[in-house]
Amino acid sequence: MSFTRLSPDDFLISADSVTAGAWTGNIPTLTNFNTSSVQVASTSGNYYLNVYQTGSTQTAAEIQFNIAFGDAAGSGSLLYDPGINGKSFTSTVYGQWQNIVLGDENSQFVFGGVTPVTQSFYAISIERSKYKGNIFPGTLDLLIQSSSTGGNFDLRLTDNSNDVSTTVFNEAGRVFQIVSGSAGKAVGPGATPSDAVANGMTASGSYGLFLPDIGTIILNATALNLESSGGGVGLSTLYNSNTADNNPATLYNAMSASSNFTLNSQENITSDFVFVRAKNSQFNYSENPSFISGSTGEVLYNNFINAPQTFITTIGLYNDENELLAVAKLSKPLIKDFTKEALVRVKLDF
């Protein structure tokens, strides 16, 4: 075995961004929406609604995302204890996302510079196994069917990542506003069902927050509840006290009716390239014991003295303690003698 020390010039680090569809089979657009009656009836059904790409009882069924509804006052769901107001499933959901996104239980959600009086939202969480490093900003395309008076349209939502020059960060990483538009750009005034909507937002602020680093979409319930004249879809979110209003199903029905939810995932793959060089004077002799006489220590074959030739098959990368860190196998043996030099590029992905 022969060794040679690598120099700093032998290393190169490169980073590539790889994108793929966020849904099962790397499909970018989800058009079929299904739920599970078993999950709805279970304890978890009090908190969120799982959505599948096919019937939940089918073998190929996989959870694509889930929908939860959070309300600061605990409205829209049963109370844990009828004698304690405001403590319910929806208040728990609100508090969880408040900690994850805002990092402060005393902070309120702000959408497009507007703090809604009614602190409530829908949280769409993409199944973690469906995306790699994060969701790719600018690929969100979500249609929500309007049920408001005189609606009859699909509200198209995207993030405003291609409209902003400075990225905003919070406790959950990057945060973008969700606006009406497409491909990461908001529409202009008058391009939505209402002339009152400017830059893809409503009088209640943006339609929500897009959090690509944790695969989450927070939808502003107040904005969605607006009539079509105000830029909403008349979602009819219910805020009854100590009542199972099942708001996640309300949003699910509006999304399912439109049958279009597009997202791409993104992953940054860092590659470490190591250039291993074998000069003409190196690696021409074998250290295999079969070439040496066990009794005299002499080379058994004259050709190996006068015209040595080896075959490079494997490259091992070691640290200064002679610990093997990585192994690279060549696709076929590489002939090496004094008349040849070799350059092998080893790629390490991590």
C-alpha positions in Angstrom: 0.0 0.0 0.0 1.4 3.4 -1.0 0.5 6.8 0.5 0.9 10.4 -0.6 -0.1 13.5 1.3 -2.8 15.7 -0.3 -2.2 19.4 -0.5 -4.8 22.2 -0.2 -4.9 22.5 -4.0 -6.3 18.9 -4.2 -9.6 19.9 -2.5 -12.6 21.7 -3.9 -15.9 22.3 -2.2 -19.0 22.8 -4.3 -22.7 23.2 -3.4 -25.6 22.4 -5.7 -29.3 22.9 -5.2 -31.6 20.0 -6.1 -35.3 20.4 -6.5 -38.2 17.9 -6.8 -41.9 17.7 -6.4 -43.1 17.8 -2.8 -45.7 15.0 -3.1 -45.5 11.3 -3.3 -43.6 10.2 -6.4 -41.9 13.6 -6.7 -45.0 15.0 -8.2 -45.2 18.8 -7.9 -49.0 19.3 -8.1 -51.4 17.5 -5.9 -54.9 17.2 -7.5 -56.5 14.4 -5.4 -57.4 15.1 -1.8 -58.6 12.4 0.6 -59.1 12.1 4.3 -59.4 9.2 6.8 -62.5 8.7 8.8 -60.5 6.7 11.3 -58.0 9.5 11.8 -60.9 12.1 12.1 -62.5 10.0 14.8 -59.3 9.5 16.7 -57.8 11.8 19.4 -55.6 13.4 16.8 -58.7 14.4 14.9 -59.4 17.0 17.5 -56.2 18.8 16.5 -55.6 18.3 12.8 -56.8 16.6 9.7 -54.5 14.4 7.6 -54.8 14.6 3.8 -53.8 11.8 1.5 -53.2 11.6 -2.2 -55.5 8.6 -2.6 -58.1 6.7 -0.5 -56.6 6.3 3.0 -57.3 2.5 3.0 -55.4 1.9 -0.2 -51.9 0.4 -0.1 -50.4 3.4 -1.8 -52.0 6.0 0.5 -49.5 8.3 2.2 -50.1 11.4 4.2 -49.2 14.5 2.1 -50.0 17.3 4.6 -52.3 18.1 7.5 -54.6 21.0 8.3 -55.0 22.4 11.8 -57.0 25.4 13.1 -55.7 27.6 15.9 -57.5 30.3 17.8 -56.1 32.3 20.7 -59.4 32.4 22.5 -60.0 28.7 22.1 -63.0 29.1 19.9 -64.1 26.5 17.4 -63.6 23.4 19.5 -64.7 21.7 22.7 -63.2 22.9 26.0 -60.9 20.5 27.9 -62.9 21.4 31.0 -66.4 23.1 30.6 -65.6 25.1 33.7 -62.4 26.7 32.2 -63.0 29.0 29.3 -60.5 29.5 26.5 -58.6 26.2 27.1 -59.4 23.9 24.1 -57.9 22.0 21.2 -57.7 25.2 19.1 -56.0 27.2 21.8 -53.4 24.5 22.1 -52.8 24.5 18.4 -52.5 28.3 18.5 -50.0 28.2 21.3 -47.9 25.5 19.6 -47.5 27.5 16.5 -47.0 30.7 18.5 -44.0 29.2 20.1 -42.6 27.6 16.9 -43.1 30.7 14.7 -42.9 33.7 17.1 -41.0 32.2 19.9 -43.0 34.2 22.4 -46.3 33.3 24.0 -47.1 36.9 24.4 -46.6 37.9 20.7 -49.4 38.0 18.2 -49.4 36.9 14.5 -49.0 39.8 12.1 -50.0 39.3 8.4 -48.7 41.8 5.9 -48.3 44.5 8.6 -51.8 43.9 10.0 -52.5 42.3 13.3 -56.0 40.8 13.1 -58.3 41.4 16.0 -59.3 37.8 15.9 -56.1 35.8 16.3 -56.9 32.7 14.4 -55.3 30.8 11.5 -55.1 27.6 9.5 -51.8 25.8 9.7 -50.9 23.5 6.7 -48.0 21.3 7.6 -46.3 19.4 4.8 -45.4 15.8 5.8 -41.7 15.9 6.7 -40.9 12.9 4.5 -42.2 14.7 1.4 -39.6 17.3 1.2 -35.8 17.3 1.6 -34.0 20.3 3.0 -36.9 22.8 2.7 -39.8 23.9 0.5 -38.6 25.8 -2.6 -39.8 29.5 -2.3 -41.6 30.7 -5.3 -43.2 27.3 -6.2 -46.3 27.6 -4.0 -49.4 27.6 -6.0 -52.6 26.9 -4.0 -56.1 27.3 -5.2 -59.0 27.8 -2.8 -62.5 27.8 -4.1 -64.7 30.7 -3.1 -68.0 30.0 -1.4 -68.8 33.7 -0.8 -71.8 35.5 -2.4 -71.1 36.0 -6.1 -67.8 34.1 -5.8 -67.5 31.4 -8.4 -63.7 31.7 -8.6 -60.6 30.1 -7.3 -58.3 32.3 -5.2 -54.8 31.6 -6.3 -52.2 32.0 -3.6 -48.4 32.1 -3.7 -45.6 33.4 -1.6 -44.0 36.8 -2.3 -40.4 35.5 -2.4 -39.7 36.9 -5.9 -41.1 40.4 -4.9 -38.9 41.0 -1.9 -35.2 42.1 -2.0 -34.6 41.4 1.7 -35.5 38.1 3.4 -37.1 38.2 6.8 -36.3 35.6 9.4 -38.1 34.6 12.6 -37.9 31.6 15.0 -38.9 29.2 12.2 -36.3 30.5 9.7 -37.2 32.4 6.5 -40.7 33.9 6.4 -42.5 35.2 3.3 -46.0 36.7 3.0 -48.7 34.7 1.2 -50.4 36.8 -1.4 -52.7 36.3 -4.4 -50.6 35.7 -7.5 -48.4 33.0 -8.9 -44.7 32.0 -9.1 -43.7 33.9 -6.1 -45.1 37.2 -7.3 -48.1 39.1 -6.2 -50.7 40.4 -8.6 -51.3 44.1 -9.0 -54.4 46.1 -8.0 -57.6 45.0 -9.7 -56.1 41.7 -10.8 -58.1 39.8 -8.2 -61.9 39.6 -7.7 -61.8 42.9 -5.9 -60.3 46.3 -6.9 -59.8 46.9 -3.2 -57.1 44.3 -3.1 -53.6 45.8 -3.8 -50.3 44.0 -4.2 -52.0 40.6 -3.5 -53.1 41.6 0.0 -56.4 42.4 1.6 -57.5 45.0 4.2 -56.8 42.3 6.7 -53.3 42.0 5.6 -51.7 39.2 3.7 -53.3 35.8 3.3 -50.7 34.3 5.6 -47.1 33.3 6.2 -45.0 31.0 4.1 -42.3 29.2 6.2 -40.2 27.1 3.8 -37.6 26.0 6.3 -40.2 24.1 8.4 -42.5 23.2 5.5 -45.5 25.1 6.9 -48.1 27.5 5.5 -50.0 29.7 8.0 -53.2 31.0 6.5 -54.9 34.2 7.8 -58.4 33.1 8.7 -59.6 36.7 8.8 -58.5 37.3 5.2 -60.0 34.1 3.9 -63.3 34.9 5.6 -63.8 38.1 3.7 -66.3 38.1 0.9 -65.1 38.1 -2.7 -65.5 41.9 -2.9 -62.8 42.2 -0.2 -60.5 39.6 -1.7 -61.5 36.7 0.4 -63.4 33.5 -0.4 -66.1 33.6 2.3 -64.6 30.6 4.0 -67.1 30.8 6.9 -64.7 29.9 9.7 -66.8 29.2 12.8 -65.9 30.7 16.2 -68.4 29.0 18.5 -67.4 28.4 22.1 -67.2 24.9 23.4 -68.4 23.5 20.1 -66.6 21.2 17.7 -66.9 23.4 14.6 -64.4 21.3 12.6 -62.9 24.2 10.8 -60.0 22.2 9.3 -62.6 20.3 7.2 -64.0 23.7 6.0 -60.6 24.6 4.5 -60.1 21.1 3.2 -63.3 21.2 1.3 -62.4 24.5 -0.3 -59.0 23.2 -1.3 -60.3 19.9 -2.5 -62.9 21.6 -4.7 -60.1 23.5 -6.5 -57.9 20.4 -6.8 -54.6 22.3 -7.1 -51.8 22.4 -4.6 -48.3 22.8 -6.1 -45.0 22.8 -4.2 -41.5 21.8 -4.9 -38.9 20.7 -2.3 -35.3 21.9 -2.3 -32.1 20.4 -1.0 -28.6 21.9 -1.0 -26.1 19.1 -1.5 -22.5 19.9 -0.6 -19.9 18.0 -2.5 -16.2 17.7 -1.6 -14.0 17.0 -4.6 -10.7 15.4 -3.9 -8.2 15.3 -6.8 -5.8 12.3 -6.3 -2.8 12.5 -8.5 -0.4 9.6 -9.3 2.7 11.0 -11.0 4.8 8.9 -13.4 7.3 8.0 -10.6 4.6 7.0 -8.1 2.6 3.8 -7.4 4.4 1.7 -10.0 5.4 -1.1 -7.6 3.2 -3.5 -5.7 3.6 -4.3 -2.0 1.8 -7.6 -2.4 3.8 -10.3 -0.5 3.5 -12.7 -3.4 6.0 -10.6 -5.4 8.7 -11.1 -2.7 10.7 -14.2 -1.7 9.8 -15.1 1.8 13.3 -16.4 2.6 15.6 -14.0 0.8 13.3 -10.9 0.5 14.2 -10.6 -3.2 11.8 -9.7 -6.0 10.6 -12.9 -7.7 9.9 -11.5 -11.1 12.5 -9.6 -13.2 9.9 -7.7 -15.1 8.7 -6.1 -11.9 12.2 -4.8 -11.5 12.9 -3.5 -15.0 9.4 -2.7 -16.2 7.0 -2.6 -13.3 3.3 -2.3 -13.9 0.4 -2.0 -11.5 -3.4 -1.7 -11.6 -5.1 0.9 -9.5 -8.5 -0.3 -8.3 -9.1 1.5 -5.0 -8.3 4.8 -3.4 -8.5 5.3 0.3 -8.5 8.6 2.1 -6.8 8.6 5.5 -6.3 11.2 8.2 -3.0 11.9 10.0 -3.6 9.0 12.4 -3.8 6.6 9.5 -7.5 6.1 10.0 -9.4 5.2 6.9 -12.2 7.8 6.3 -13.5 7.1 2.9 -13.0 4.6 0.0 -13.4 5.2 -3.7 -13.7 2.3 -6.1 -12.8 2.7 -9.7 -15.2 1.4 -12.3 -12.3 -0.6 -13.9 -8.6 -1.1 -13.0 -6.3 1.7 -14.1 -3.0 0.6 -15.6 0.0 2.5 -14.1 3.7 2.4 -15.0 6.6 4.9 -15.4 5.2 6.1 -18.7 1.8 7.1 -17.3 0.3 9.6 -14.9 -3.2 9.5 -13.5 -5.6 12.0 -12.1 -8.6 10.6 -10.2 -11.4 12.9 -9.0 -13.2 11.6 -5.9 -16.6 13.1 -5.1 -17.9 13.1 -1.5 -21.6 14.1 -1.1 -22.8 15.1 2.4 
